[in-house]
Amino acid sequence: LLERQVRPGTPVKALKEALQLSGCANLPLKCQTLVTGTELVNDEDPLSLHSSPDGFVTFTVVSRIGDVLGVNAGKTRKLEVLCDLMRKDLPPATAGQVIPYVALCLEDVVEEVRMAAVKVMASLGAKASELALNEIRPRLDHKDAQVRHVAIEAISQFAKEGDEHVIAFLEFLTKDPHPRVRLGAIRALGSLAGTSDIAVMALTSCWKDDPSALLRQRAREVLQDLLKNLKGCQLIEIGRA
């Protein structure tokens, strides 16, 4: 009942009011915060409510995570918070609230932070995949090649096999001017293709036309593995580029 009344993002004070109205004012409350060192909770802080096996009504406050994962925060603090998030088993509602903040770190200037964000997004995306995809898709078209590459890494961790929308983005990125982005797209197509004809055609195009001999070879290898795994597919002999 409380989970229906207290939606994700509701202020803490609304939870207290709901407990009063339901006659459960004495029900034990337990709060967890996602950022170490920010245990002080205000009534206006948005929360995510979930059940707890120990009999407590447990709520998670996520509001301050935006402060420590923001543009001006330091590398050490960001890595501390991201590593802490990887260790937490967050319920789907909380994961959905955290995803936009973590997605900001995919654009961080420090590669170590970006790659830590990829791991967290993979974990959160398994619980709230559509929200995670919505945050990552725009970054596949980011002006910075490093961000495009890390977005590919993130999306390949949890996107569903055969997702035509994701595959269409990856097909586009196989034509990217940056070789690292093209390589990431080739690898992701191999893991997410499923039975997609678009993926097969994109990999075939890479094998034949990519300006890099190394990437042509990699596309050939991925395409070979893909065709071998497709049930009922007429295998073709793939020669060397």
VEXKOL-59369 format. One record per residue: x, y negated, z of N, C-alpha, C in turn; residue in three letters. Coordinates in steps of 0.1 Angstrom, whole numbers. Example, Ala and Ser with C-alpha at 12.3 -4.5 7.8 and 13.67 -1.06 7.14 Angstrom:
BEGIN
<<132 57 78> <123 45 78> <132 33 78> ALA>
<<128 22 71> <137 11 71> <129 0 79> SER>
This chain:
BEGIN
<<8 12 0> <0 0 0> <9 -13 0> LEU>
<<19 -13 9> <28 -24 9> <35 -26 -4> LEU>
<<39 -16 -10> <46 -17 -23> <38 -23 -34> GLU>
<<24 -21 -33> <15 -27 -43> <13 -42 -39> ARG>
<<14 -45 -27> <11 -59 -22> <24 -68 -24> GLN>
<<35 -62 -21> <48 -69 -21> <56 -66 -33> VAL>
<<54 -73 -44> <61 -71 -56> <76 -75 -56> ARG>
<<85 -69 -64> <99 -73 -65> <100 -88 -67> PRO>
<<108 -95 -59> <110 -109 -61> <101 -117 -51> GLY>
<<93 -110 -43> <84 -117 -33> <93 -122 -22> THR>
<<90 -133 -16> <99 -138 -5> <97 -129 8> PRO>
<<107 -129 16> <107 -121 28> <95 -124 37> VAL>
<<91 -137 38> <80 -141 46> <67 -134 42> LYS>
<<66 -132 29> <53 -125 24> <52 -111 29> ALA>
<<64 -104 30> <63 -91 36> <59 -91 50> LEU>
<<64 -101 58> <60 -102 72> <45 -105 73> LYS>
<<40 -113 64> <25 -117 64> <17 -105 60> GLU>
<<22 -97 50> <14 -85 46> <14 -75 58> ALA>
<<24 -73 65> <24 -64 77> <15 -69 87> LEU>
<<14 -82 89> <4 -88 99> <-10 -85 95> GLN>
<<-13 -87 82> <-27 -86 77> <-31 -71 77> LEU>
<<-21 -62 75> <-25 -48 75> <-25 -41 88> SER>
<<-23 -50 99> <-23 -44 112> <-10 -36 115> GLY>
<<0 -38 108> <13 -30 110> <24 -39 114> CYS>
<<21 -49 121> <31 -59 125> <43 -53 133> ALA>
<<40 -42 139> <51 -35 147> <58 -25 140> ASN>
<<55 -23 127> <62 -13 119> <77 -17 118> LEU>
<<86 -8 121> <100 -12 121> <105 -16 107> PRO>
<<112 -27 106> <118 -32 94> <133 -30 93> LEU>
<<138 -27 82> <152 -26 80> <156 -33 67> LYS>
<<165 -42 68> <170 -50 57> <184 -46 53> CYS>
<<186 -45 40> <199 -43 35> <202 -54 25> GLN>
<<214 -59 25> <219 -69 16> <229 -63 6> THR>
<<230 -68 -6> <238 -62 -16> <252 -68 -16> LEU>
<<254 -79 -9> <266 -86 -9> <272 -87 5> VAL>
<<283 -80 7> <290 -80 20> <293 -94 24> THR>
<<290 -97 37> <293 -110 42> <281 -120 41> GLY>
<<270 -115 35> <258 -124 34> <246 -117 41> THR>
<<249 -112 53> <238 -105 60> <227 -113 66> GLU>
<<229 -127 67> <219 -136 72> <208 -137 61> LEU>
<<196 -134 65> <185 -134 55> <175 -145 59> VAL>
<<171 -153 49> <161 -163 51> <147 -159 47> ASN>
<<137 -165 52> <123 -161 49> <120 -163 34> ASP>
<<127 -172 27> <125 -175 13> <132 -166 4> GLU>
<<141 -158 9> <149 -149 0> <140 -139 -7> ASP>
<<141 -137 -20> <133 -127 -27> <138 -113 -23> PRO>
<<129 -103 -23> <133 -90 -18> <128 -79 -28> LEU>
<<132 -67 -26> <127 -56 -32> <124 -45 -22> SER>
<<112 -41 -21> <107 -32 -11> <108 -17 -15> LEU>
<<112 -8 -6> <112 6 -9> <111 14 4> HIS>
<<106 26 2> <104 34 14> <117 39 19> SER>
<<117 44 32> <130 48 38> <126 61 45> SER>
<<135 72 44> <132 85 50> <132 84 65> PRO>
<<138 74 71> <140 73 85> <128 66 92> ASP>
<<117 63 84> <105 58 90> <105 42 90> GLY>
<<116 36 86> <116 21 85> <110 17 72> PHE>
<<105 5 72> <101 -2 59> <114 -9 55> VAL>
<<120 -5 45> <133 -10 40> <131 -20 29> THR>
<<138 -32 30> <137 -41 19> <151 -46 16> PHE>
<<154 -49 3> <167 -53 -1> <166 -67 -6> THR>
<<176 -75 -2> <176 -89 -6> <188 -90 -16> VAL>
<<184 -96 -28> <194 -96 -39> <197 -111 -43> VAL>
<<191 -121 -37> <193 -134 -41> <207 -140 -42> SER>
<<215 -136 -32> <228 -142 -31> <238 -136 -41> ARG>
<<234 -125 -47> <243 -118 -56> <247 -127 -68> ILE>
<<237 -136 -72> <240 -145 -83> <251 -155 -80> GLY>
<<253 -159 -67> <263 -168 -63> <277 -162 -64> ASP>
<<278 -149 -61> <292 -143 -61> <295 -137 -74> VAL>
<<285 -135 -83> <288 -130 -97> <287 -141 -107> LEU>
<<286 -153 -103> <285 -165 -112> <298 -168 -118> GLY>
<<297 -178 -128> <309 -182 -136> <320 -186 -127> VAL>
<<318 -194 -117> <328 -200 -109> <334 -191 -97> ASN>
<<328 -179 -96> <333 -171 -85> <347 -165 -89> ALA>
<<354 -160 -79> <368 -155 -82> <367 -140 -86> GLY>
<<378 -136 -93> <379 -122 -97> <378 -112 -86> LYS>
<<386 -115 -75> <386 -105 -64> <372 -103 -58> THR>
<<365 -114 -56> <352 -113 -50> <342 -106 -59> ARG>
<<343 -109 -72> <334 -102 -82> <337 -87 -82> LYS>
<<349 -83 -82> <352 -69 -82> <348 -62 -69> LEU>
<<349 -69 -58> <344 -64 -45> <329 -61 -46> GLU>
<<322 -70 -51> <307 -69 -52> <303 -58 -62> VAL>
<<310 -58 -73> <307 -48 -84> <310 -34 -79> LEU>
<<321 -32 -72> <325 -19 -67> <315 -15 -56> CYS>
<<311 -24 -48> <301 -21 -37> <287 -17 -44> ASP>
<<283 -23 -55> <271 -19 -61> <272 -5 -67> LEU>
<<284 -1 -72> <286 12 -77> <283 23 -67> MET>
<<286 19 -54> <285 29 -43> <271 30 -38> ARG>
<<262 21 -42> <248 20 -36> <239 28 -45> LYS>
<<230 35 -39> <219 42 -46> <207 33 -46> ASP>
<<206 24 -55> <195 14 -55> <182 20 -61> LEU>
<<171 17 -55> <158 21 -61> <156 13 -74> PRO>
<<147 18 -83> <145 12 -96> <142 -3 -96> PRO>
<<133 -7 -86> <129 -21 -85> <140 -30 -82> ALA>
<<149 -25 -73> <161 -33 -69> <171 -34 -81> THR>
<<172 -23 -88> <181 -22 -99> <177 -32 -110> ALA>
<<164 -33 -112> <159 -43 -122> <162 -57 -118> GLY>
<<162 -60 -105> <165 -74 -101> <180 -77 -102> GLN>
<<188 -67 -100> <203 -69 -100> <208 -70 -114> VAL>
<<202 -63 -124> <208 -62 -137> <211 -76 -144> ILE>
<<203 -86 -143> <207 -99 -150> <219 -105 -144> PRO>
<<222 -103 -131> <234 -109 -125> <246 -101 -130> TYR>
<<245 -88 -130> <256 -79 -134> <260 -82 -149> VAL>
<<249 -84 -157> <251 -86 -171> <259 -99 -174> ALA>
<<259 -108 -165> <267 -120 -167> <282 -117 -167> LEU>
<<285 -107 -159> <300 -103 -158> <305 -96 -171> CYS>
<<296 -92 -180> <300 -87 -193> <307 -97 -201> LEU>
<<304 -110 -197> <310 -121 -205> <322 -127 -197> GLU>
<<327 -121 -186> <337 -127 -178> <350 -127 -186> ASP>
<<359 -137 -183> <371 -139 -190> <382 -128 -186> VAL>
<<379 -121 -175> <389 -111 -170> <383 -97 -174> VAL>
<<392 -90 -182> <388 -77 -187> <384 -67 -176> GLU>
<<391 -67 -165> <389 -58 -153> <375 -60 -148> GLU>
<<370 -73 -147> <357 -76 -143> <347 -71 -153> VAL>
<<349 -73 -166> <340 -68 -176> <338 -53 -176> ARG>
<<349 -46 -175> <348 -31 -175> <341 -26 -162> MET>
<<343 -33 -151> <336 -29 -138> <321 -31 -140> ALA>
<<318 -42 -147> <304 -45 -150> <298 -34 -159> ALA>
<<305 -29 -168> <301 -18 -177> <297 -6 -169> VAL>
<<305 -3 -159> <302 9 -150> <289 7 -142> LYS>
<<288 -5 -137> <276 -8 -129> <263 -8 -138> VAL>
<<264 -14 -150> <253 -14 -159> <249 0 -163> MET>
<<259 9 -164> <255 23 -168> <247 29 -156> ALA>
<<251 26 -144> <244 32 -133> <230 26 -131> SER>
<<229 13 -133> <216 6 -131> <207 9 -143> LEU>
<<213 10 -155> <205 13 -167> <198 26 -167> GLY>
<<204 36 -160> <198 49 -158> <184 48 -151> ALA>
<<183 37 -143> <171 35 -135> <161 25 -140> LYS>
<<167 16 -148> <158 5 -154> <164 2 -168> ALA>
<<163 12 -177> <169 12 -190> <164 0 -199> SER>
<<151 -2 -199> <146 -13 -208> <151 -27 -204> GLU>
<<151 -29 -191> <157 -42 -186> <171 -43 -189> LEU>
<<179 -32 -188> <193 -33 -191> <195 -35 -206> ALA>
<<188 -28 -214> <189 -30 -228> <186 -45 -233> LEU>
<<176 -50 -226> <172 -64 -229> <183 -74 -226> ASN>
<<191 -71 -216> <202 -80 -212> <214 -78 -221> GLU>
<<216 -65 -226> <228 -62 -234> <226 -66 -249> ILE>
<<214 -63 -254> <212 -66 -269> <217 -79 -273> ARG>
<<214 -90 -267> <219 -103 -272> <234 -104 -272> PRO>
<<241 -97 -263> <255 -98 -262> <262 -89 -273> ARG>
<<255 -81 -280> <260 -74 -292> <263 -84 -303> LEU>
<<257 -95 -302> <258 -106 -313> <265 -118 -307> ASP>
<<273 -116 -296> <280 -127 -290> <291 -132 -298> HIS>
<<294 -145 -297> <305 -151 -305> <318 -146 -302> LYS>
<<320 -141 -290> <333 -136 -285> <334 -121 -288> ASP>
<<344 -117 -296> <345 -102 -299> <347 -94 -287> ALA>
<<354 -99 -276> <356 -91 -264> <342 -88 -258> GLN>
<<333 -97 -258> <320 -95 -252> <312 -85 -261> VAL>
<<313 -86 -274> <306 -77 -283> <311 -63 -280> ARG>
<<324 -61 -279> <330 -48 -276> <325 -42 -263> HIS>
<<325 -50 -252> <321 -45 -239> <306 -42 -239> VAL>
<<298 -50 -247> <284 -47 -247> <281 -34 -254> ALA>
<<289 -30 -264> <288 -17 -270> <291 -6 -260> ILE>
<<302 -8 -252> <306 1 -242> <295 4 -232> GLU>
<<288 -7 -228> <278 -7 -218> <265 1 -223> ALA>
<<261 -3 -236> <249 2 -241> <250 17 -244> ILE>
<<263 21 -248> <265 35 -251> <264 44 -239> SER>
<<265 38 -227> <265 46 -215> <251 52 -211> GLN>
<<240 44 -215> <227 49 -210> <216 48 -221> PHE>
<<219 42 -233> <208 41 -243> <205 56 -247> ALA>
<<192 57 -251> <187 71 -254> <192 75 -268> LYS>
<<196 87 -269> <200 93 -282> <189 91 -293> GLU>
<<193 86 -304> <183 84 -315> <176 71 -314> GLY>
<<179 62 -305> <172 49 -304> <175 41 -316> ASP>
<<165 39 -325> <167 33 -338> <171 18 -337> GLU>
<<166 11 -326> <169 -3 -325> <184 -5 -321> HIS>
<<188 4 -312> <203 3 -308> <211 7 -320> VAL>
<<207 18 -327> <215 23 -338> <216 12 -349> ILE>
<<205 4 -351> <205 -7 -361> <216 -17 -357> ALA>
<<216 -21 -344> <226 -30 -340> <240 -25 -342> PHE>
<<242 -12 -339> <256 -6 -341> <260 -5 -355> LEU>
<<250 -2 -364> <253 -2 -378> <258 -16 -383> GLU>
<<251 -27 -378> <256 -40 -381> <270 -43 -376> PHE>
<<273 -37 -364> <286 -40 -358> <298 -32 -365> LEU>
<<294 -22 -373> <305 -15 -380> <310 -24 -391> THR>
<<304 -35 -394> <309 -45 -404> <316 -57 -397> LYS>
<<317 -56 -384> <323 -67 -376> <337 -71 -381> ASP>
<<341 -83 -381> <354 -87 -385> <365 -82 -376> PRO>
<<362 -79 -363> <372 -75 -353> <373 -59 -353> HIS>
<<385 -53 -356> <386 -39 -356> <382 -31 -343> PRO>
<<385 -38 -332> <381 -31 -319> <366 -30 -318> ARG>
<<358 -40 -322> <344 -39 -322> <339 -28 -332> VAL>
<<345 -27 -343> <341 -17 -353> <343 -3 -347> ARG>
<<355 -2 -341> <358 11 -335> <348 15 -324> LEU>
<<345 5 -316> <335 8 -305> <321 12 -311> GLY>
<<317 5 -322> <305 9 -329> <305 23 -335> ALA>
<<316 27 -340> <318 40 -346> <316 51 -335> ILE>
<<323 49 -324> <322 58 -313> <308 59 -307> ARG>
<<302 48 -306> <288 47 -300> <278 54 -309> ALA>
<<280 52 -322> <271 59 -332> <273 74 -331> LEU>
<<285 79 -329> <287 93 -327> <280 99 -315> GLY>
<<279 91 -304> <273 96 -292> <257 94 -292> SER>
<<252 84 -299> <238 80 -298> <230 84 -311> LEU>
<<237 89 -321> <230 91 -334> <218 100 -334> ALA>
<<219 111 -326> <208 121 -327> <207 126 -341> GLY>
<<195 125 -347> <192 129 -360> <190 117 -370> THR>
<<195 106 -366> <193 93 -373> <201 93 -387> SER>
<<193 91 -397> <199 90 -411> <207 77 -411> ASP>
<<202 66 -404> <209 53 -404> <223 55 -399> ILE>
<<225 63 -388> <238 65 -382> <247 72 -392> ALA>
<<242 82 -398> <250 90 -408> <254 81 -419> VAL>
<<245 73 -425> <249 64 -436> <259 54 -431> MET>
<<258 48 -419> <267 38 -414> <281 44 -412> ALA>
<<282 56 -407> <295 63 -405> <301 67 -418> LEU>
<<293 71 -428> <298 74 -441> <304 61 -448> THR>
<<297 50 -446> <302 38 -452> <315 34 -445> SER>
<<316 36 -432> <329 33 -425> <340 42 -430> CYS>
<<337 54 -432> <347 64 -437> <352 60 -450> TRP>
<<343 55 -459> <347 52 -472> <353 38 -474> LYS>
<<348 28 -467> <350 14 -470> <357 6 -460> ASP>
<<359 11 -447> <365 2 -437> <380 -1 -442> ASP>
<<383 -14 -440> <397 -18 -444> <408 -12 -436> PRO>
<<405 -6 -425> <416 0 -416> <416 15 -419> SER>
<<428 20 -422> <430 35 -425> <427 42 -412> ALA>
<<431 37 -400> <429 43 -387> <414 44 -385> LEU>
<<406 34 -387> <391 34 -385> <384 43 -395> LEU>
<<389 44 -407> <383 53 -417> <385 68 -412> ARG>
<<397 71 -407> <400 84 -402> <391 87 -390> GLN>
<<389 77 -381> <381 79 -369> <366 81 -373> ARG>
<<361 74 -383> <348 75 -388> <346 89 -394> ALA>
<<356 94 -401> <355 107 -407> <354 118 -397> ARG>
<<362 117 -386> <361 127 -375> <348 126 -368> GLU>
<<343 114 -365> <330 113 -358> <319 119 -367> VAL>
<<319 116 -380> <309 121 -389> <309 136 -391> LEU>
<<321 142 -391> <322 156 -391> <316 163 -379> GLN>
<<319 157 -367> <313 163 -355> <298 161 -355> ASP>
<<293 150 -360> <279 147 -360> <272 157 -369> LEU>
<<277 159 -381> <270 168 -391> <270 182 -386> LEU>
<<281 186 -379> <282 200 -374> <271 203 -363> LYS>
<<268 192 -356> <258 194 -345> <243 192 -349> ASN>
<<241 187 -361> <227 185 -366> <221 198 -370> LEU>
<<211 202 -364> <204 215 -367> <197 213 -380> LYS>
<<198 223 -389> <191 223 -402> <197 213 -412> GLY>
<<208 207 -409> <214 198 -418> <223 205 -427> CYS>
<<223 202 -440> <231 207 -450> <245 201 -449> GLN>
<<255 208 -444> <268 203 -442> <275 199 -455> LEU>
<<282 188 -455> <289 184 -467> <304 185 -464> ILE>
<<312 187 -473> <326 187 -472> <331 173 -472> GLU>
<<337 169 -461> <342 155 -460> <357 155 -462> ILE>
<<360 149 -473> <375 149 -477> <382 138 -470> GLY>
<<394 137 -471> <402 126 -465> <401 113 -473> ARG>
<<400 102 -465> <399 89 -471> <412 86 -478> ALA>
